[in-house]
Amino acid sequence: MTIVLEAKNITKQFPGVLANDNVDFDLRQGEIHAMLGENGAGKTTLMNIIYGLYRPDAGQVSVDGQPIVIHSPKDSIQHGIGMVHQHFMLIPVFSVAENIMLGDETTRYGALDRKTVAQRVRELSHQYGLDVDPHALVGQLPVGLQQRVEIIKTLYRDAKILILDEPTAVLTPQEAEDLFRIMRELTEKGVSIIFITHKLKEVLAVADRITVMRAGKVVGTVKPKETSEKKLAALMVGREVILKVEKGRAKPGAEVLKVDGLKVHDKRGLESVSGVSFSVRAGEVLGIAGVQGNGQTELVEALTGLTHSPGGQVWFAGSDVTNRMPRTITETGMAHIPEDRLRHGLVLSYAVADNMVLNTYYLPPFGVGGILQPKAIDANARKLVQEFDVRTPSPYVPTSKLSGGNQQKVIVARELSREVKLLIANQPTRGLDVGSIEYIHKEIVAMRDRGLGVLLVSAELDEIMALSDRIAVMYRGQIVTIAEAGKVTREQLGLWMAGAHPEGLSHPHT
């Protein structure tokens, strides 16, 4: 099979980190080549070099057997390389067609020729099974369709090599399946795909070859039929990884959170949570299952004080905390791992040490008489970096420089290192690798076993089933049922998540 892209002896160093260490990689015509690795293994750095966002310190990239010099993404695009980033590069207030031609504008008589671009978008949509309305505003599209826009954007520029960076990190299971269908159709039409991910099931299902990176080096390239989830996890992490969550029976105690008839509106003013009632007890994990976009985000924002609720009540640790400020709720003993760690969990320009005291900096020993105490903040950071295995060259590195898994560990360390009664964990392992997922899962089980209540919100059904003691299913802003975790199947949960009516199960308000 023809090699369309080859990277030889790629080396890239950042201050304190050897991100790529003499890496070799190749891509064949019409194949899906998966790139696996822990967060910080160097896979995204390698792809950013191929796409022209970084310059390598050493090594050579070739396309169709010819060495090329890449100074910027513009050079890569000219050589037929396109990239869909994990965080989409789209402008919400622009239409699909306007986003697609951005930077490569088509004009007619001095004005943007939206009609011609829209027609070309329709042709590409039809040709590759991507079905997107060229006139729709991007900000009003669900995440799965926004991703299609990014793919069409690369095809519009005649990309024959497509790099997909963690493409399923923000997708529902149904959207992920749809993406895999699109990927297969693209390869049938001659496009070659590099698929960067950390999800083992996905690579085994969709890839033709799998390359694993660890600590900046390639540690192996295998075919799916030659390997297994267990073997891939061990290659990624360098040790055997326990993929199954190990936990004993829950010993639920008193109620720590009670929600009664809660209503919440989304940013458009529409009701996204419609009279939800449930409770969480000490020493148990209540999992909320549901397809993303059924009110889970708004529910958590109301519980943590990030948004106002126009109706219903929330009691936490015996106090009515309905519509209280986040600081008040935090001080009452609630910990929060937010859905979007970059927007709501961290100040990326701040050092790791400062992020670890974001919600306690004004309290002794970190703040005394309104003055920060650097020695106490330093001692706290060094202790937590060690205790929670945060991999950073120093506690004073900006948090933006850490991998996604280590950023998440900073949040977990901050939230779990103080006295808390309840943890609300919203998508706690989204975008993380198997090693980090194993770690977070262990911490959640350990909290439960210490007698804390845990409210787990996740779009990953496997995660919900593995960690939860009871499972609440959300659909269109309502909890349609709450069931004992050991008494329901994955298929039943999937049906309820899609709106099927549960029969003979507990009342939602229990």
Secondary structure, DSSP 4 states (H G I P E B T S, - for coil): --EEEEEEEEEEEETTEEEEEEEEEEEETT-EEEEEE-TTSSHHHHHHHHTTSS--SEEEEEETTEEE--SSHHHHHHTTEEEE-SS----TTSBHHHHHHTTS--EETTEE-HHHHHHHHHHHHHHHT----TTSBGGGS-HHHHHHHHHHHHHHTT-SEEEEESTTTT--HHHHHHHHHHHHHHHHTT-EEEEEE--HHHHHHH-SEEEEEETTEEEEEE-GGG--HHHHHHHHHSS----SPP-------SEEEEEEEEEEE-TTS-EEEEEEEEEEETT-EEEEE--TTSSHHHHHHHHTTSS--SEEEEEETTEE-TT--HHHHHHHTEEEE-S-IIIII--TTSBHHHHTTTTTTTSTTTEETTEE-HHHHHHHHHHHHHHTT---S-TTSBGGGS-HHHHHHHHHHHHHSS--SEEEEESTTTT--HHHHHHHHHHHHHHHHTT-EEEEEES-HHHHHHH-SEEEEEETTEEEEEEEGGG--HHHHHHHHTTPPP-S---TT-
